[in-house]
Amino acid sequence: MSTAFKLACLQMNSGSDIAANLSTLKQMITTAADEGAQLVMAPEYALLMDGSGRVMREGSLPTDGGEALREMQALAAKLKIWLLPGSLTLRGDDERIINRSYLINAGGSIVASYDKIHMFDVTLPDGKVIRESSAYRPGESAVIAQTPWGKLGMSICYDLRFPQLYRTLAQGGAEFLSIPSSFQRQTGKAHWHTLLRARAIENAAYVFAPAMCGEHGGNRQTYGHALIVDPWGEVLADAGEEPGIIYAQIDAARVAKIRSMMPSLQHDRPYAVPV
């Protein structure tokens, strides 16, 4: 089976109207498939993006993803593509929200799901405080999914700042890393490109980072710049600041070549922790 494929990463400006977001998402996925993409990825919060925790909680989907997820499965099967529909906000059984990313195969079946592990509890440079842990339930497991082209390590947005997660995924055989995001504009300007390129370089893996952009309800601004980065750290595509779709030809053979040339994954060593 070929290790090469065409990837599409979507950049969206979703708001609090789930039906409108779903319509836009389906149109963009169809466009990407028409352009030959075999794997399509959407950003974090693709169907609901608002700075209000109340809006996010009230608009969350049933725990099984509901009709929206089933529509995504049906679309993947119709278009015969693999699809990662960003992340969906689901209602947990303890009143907290689950931020979950799914991977759907070309037959419409869910082959993997990942719950965001790291919670965005921060104070931004302008003093704005965000506490995801007050509304969201963190995941507990790293996830690697098998695709027709190689292994995909799954993550979401703020996970990007925790390199140990990606090392675990790469050591587990992941050749591609998915990072659907809604990165804050202030932190994105300072860190987004650097962090994504670092995760690609240090793990000799492709990084796929579909993103949110623009203004959203609840006084939320996102950075955009959906990126596709190769395992040498080269940016293959950058979506800029407006909604759109970026593409790149991906080949897992390049991962193998770079890992043989720079075999740092084989050089990790145990060490004593300072006390």
C-alpha positions in Angstrom: 0.0 0.0 0.0 1.2 3.5 -0.8 2.7 5.6 1.9 1.8 8.8 0.1 -1.4 10.8 0.1 -2.9 14.2 -0.3 -3.9 16.0 2.9 -6.2 18.9 3.4 -6.4 21.1 6.6 -9.3 23.4 7.0 -9.2 26.9 8.6 -12.6 28.0 9.9 -14.3 30.9 11.6 -17.0 29.0 13.5 -19.5 30.7 15.9 -22.3 29.6 18.1 -24.7 28.5 15.3 -24.2 24.8 15.1 -26.3 24.3 12.0 -24.5 27.0 10.1 -21.1 25.7 11.2 -22.0 22.2 10.2 -23.1 23.4 6.8 -19.9 25.3 6.3 -17.8 22.3 7.5 -19.6 19.9 5.1 -19.0 22.3 2.2 -15.3 22.7 2.9 -14.8 18.9 3.3 -16.6 18.3 0.0 -14.4 21.0 -1.7 -11.3 19.4 -0.3 -12.3 15.9 -1.5 -13.1 17.3 -4.9 -9.5 18.6 -5.0 -8.2 15.1 -4.4 -7.6 15.1 -0.7 -7.7 11.6 0.8 -7.4 12.8 4.4 -9.3 15.9 5.6 -8.9 17.6 9.0 -10.9 20.3 10.6 -10.0 22.5 13.6 -10.9 22.3 17.3 -14.5 23.3 18.1 -15.4 23.0 14.4 -19.2 22.9 15.2 -19.3 25.3 18.1 -16.9 28.1 19.0 -17.7 30.7 21.7 -15.8 32.3 24.5 -18.7 31.7 26.9 -18.5 28.5 28.9 -22.3 28.6 29.2 -22.8 28.7 25.5 -20.3 25.8 25.0 -22.0 23.7 27.6 -25.5 24.3 26.4 -24.6 23.7 22.8 -22.6 20.5 23.5 -23.6 17.4 21.6 -24.8 14.1 23.2 -22.0 11.9 24.5 -22.1 9.7 21.4 -21.8 12.7 19.1 -25.4 12.7 18.0 -26.7 13.4 14.5 -23.8 15.8 13.7 -21.2 13.0 14.1 -23.3 10.6 12.1 -23.5 13.2 9.3 -19.7 13.4 9.3 -19.5 9.6 9.1 -22.0 9.5 6.2 -20.1 12.3 4.4 -16.7 10.5 4.7 -18.3 7.3 3.3 -19.9 9.2 0.4 -16.7 11.0 -0.5 -14.6 8.0 0.2 -12.1 10.0 2.3 -10.6 9.7 5.8 -11.9 12.5 8.0 -10.8 14.0 11.3 -13.7 16.5 12.0 -11.6 18.6 14.4 -13.0 18.2 17.9 -16.5 18.1 19.1 -17.8 19.3 22.5 -19.8 16.5 24.1 -21.9 16.4 27.3 -20.2 14.2 29.9 -22.1 12.3 32.6 -20.8 14.6 35.3 -22.0 17.9 33.7 -18.6 18.7 32.4 -17.8 19.0 28.7 -15.6 16.5 26.8 -13.5 17.9 24.0 -13.1 14.9 21.7 -11.4 14.4 18.4 -12.6 11.5 16.1 -10.9 9.8 13.2 -13.4 8.4 10.6 -12.3 6.1 7.8 -13.4 6.1 4.2 -16.2 3.6 4.9 -17.7 6.0 7.5 -16.6 4.0 10.6 -15.0 5.6 13.6 -11.5 4.1 14.0 -10.2 6.2 16.9 -11.2 9.0 19.3 -9.1 11.1 21.6 -10.1 13.3 24.6 -8.0 16.4 25.1 -5.7 15.8 28.1 -4.3 19.2 28.9 -6.6 22.0 30.1 -6.1 25.6 29.1 -5.9 27.2 32.5 -4.0 30.4 31.8 -3.8 34.2 32.2 -3.2 35.8 28.8 -0.9 38.8 28.3 -3.8 41.2 28.4 -4.9 39.8 31.8 -7.8 37.8 30.5 -8.2 34.6 32.5 -9.3 31.3 31.0 -10.0 28.2 33.1 -11.0 25.2 30.9 -10.8 22.8 33.9 -13.8 24.5 35.4 -16.0 23.3 32.5 -14.1 20.5 30.8 -13.2 17.0 31.8 -9.6 16.1 30.8 -8.8 13.0 28.9 -6.5 10.4 30.4 -5.1 8.4 27.4 -2.7 9.0 24.5 -4.1 7.7 21.2 -2.4 6.4 18.1 -4.6 5.4 15.1 -3.7 3.3 12.2 -4.4 4.8 8.7 -3.7 3.4 5.3 -0.5 5.4 5.1 0.9 5.1 8.5 0.2 5.8 12.2 -1.4 9.0 13.4 -0.8 10.4 16.9 -3.8 12.4 18.0 -3.9 15.6 20.2 -5.8 18.9 20.5 -4.6 22.5 20.8 -3.1 23.2 24.2 -1.6 19.7 24.2 0.9 21.3 21.8 2.8 22.8 24.8 3.5 19.4 26.3 6.3 17.8 24.3 6.3 14.7 26.4 3.0 13.7 24.9 4.3 13.9 21.3 7.5 12.0 22.3 5.3 9.2 23.6 3.3 9.2 20.4 6.4 9.1 18.2 8.0 6.4 20.4 4.8 4.5 19.8 5.3 4.6 16.1 3.3 7.7 15.1 4.6 9.2 11.8 1.9 11.9 11.7 0.7 14.2 14.5 -2.8 15.8 14.4 -3.2 19.0 16.3 -6.7 20.6 15.6 -6.6 23.9 17.3 -8.3 27.2 18.2 -5.2 28.9 19.4 -5.6 32.3 21.1 -4.5 35.2 19.0 -2.2 36.6 21.6 -0.3 33.4 22.3 -0.5 32.3 18.7 1.5 35.3 17.4 4.2 34.5 19.9 4.4 30.7 19.9 2.3 28.9 17.3 4.7 28.5 14.4 7.7 27.8 16.7 5.9 25.1 18.8 4.5 23.3 15.7 7.8 23.2 14.0 9.5 22.1 17.2 7.1 19.1 17.6 7.8 18.1 14.0 11.6 18.4 14.2 12.1 16.8 17.6 10.0 13.8 16.7 10.8 13.6 12.9 7.1 13.5 12.2 4.6 15.4 10.0 2.4 17.9 11.9 -1.1 18.6 10.7 -2.6 21.6 12.5 -6.0 22.8 11.2 -7.1 26.0 12.9 -9.7 28.5 13.9 -9.3 32.1 12.8 -10.9 35.5 13.4 -13.5 36.8 15.9 -15.9 34.7 17.8 -18.7 35.2 20.3 -17.8 35.7 24.0 -14.9 38.0 23.2 -12.7 35.3 21.8 -10.1 35.8 19.0 -8.2 33.0 17.4 -4.9 33.2 15.5 -5.5 31.2 12.3 -2.4 30.1 10.4 -3.4 26.4 10.0 -0.1 24.7 9.2 1.2 21.5 7.6 4.8 20.9 8.7 7.1 18.2 7.4 9.4 16.0 9.6 12.4 18.3 8.9 10.5 21.3 10.2 9.7 22.8 6.8 6.3 24.5 6.6 4.6 23.0 3.6 1.4 25.2 3.8 0.2 28.1 5.9 -3.4 29.3 5.7 -2.8 32.8 6.9 -5.5 34.7 8.7 -8.7 34.0 6.7 -10.9 30.9 6.4 -9.8 28.5 3.7 -8.2 25.1 2.9 -4.5 24.2 2.6 -3.1 21.1 0.9 0.1 19.2 0.9 1.4 15.9 -0.5 2.4 13.7 2.4 4.7 10.7 2.3 5.5 8.5 5.3 8.7 7.4 3.5 10.1 10.9 4.2 9.6 10.2 8.0 11.6 7.0 7.7 14.3 8.7 5.7 14.7 11.5 8.3 14.5 9.1 11.3 17.3 7.0 9.8 19.4 10.1 9.1 18.7 11.6 12.5 17.7 8.7 14.8 17.1 10.7 18.0 14.1 8.6 18.9 16.5 5.7 19.4 18.8 7.9 21.6 16.4 8.6 24.5 17.9 7.4 27.7 16.6 7.0 31.3 17.9 9.4 33.8 17.6 10.2 37.5 15.1 13.0 38.3 16.5 15.9 40.4 15.3 15.9 44.0 
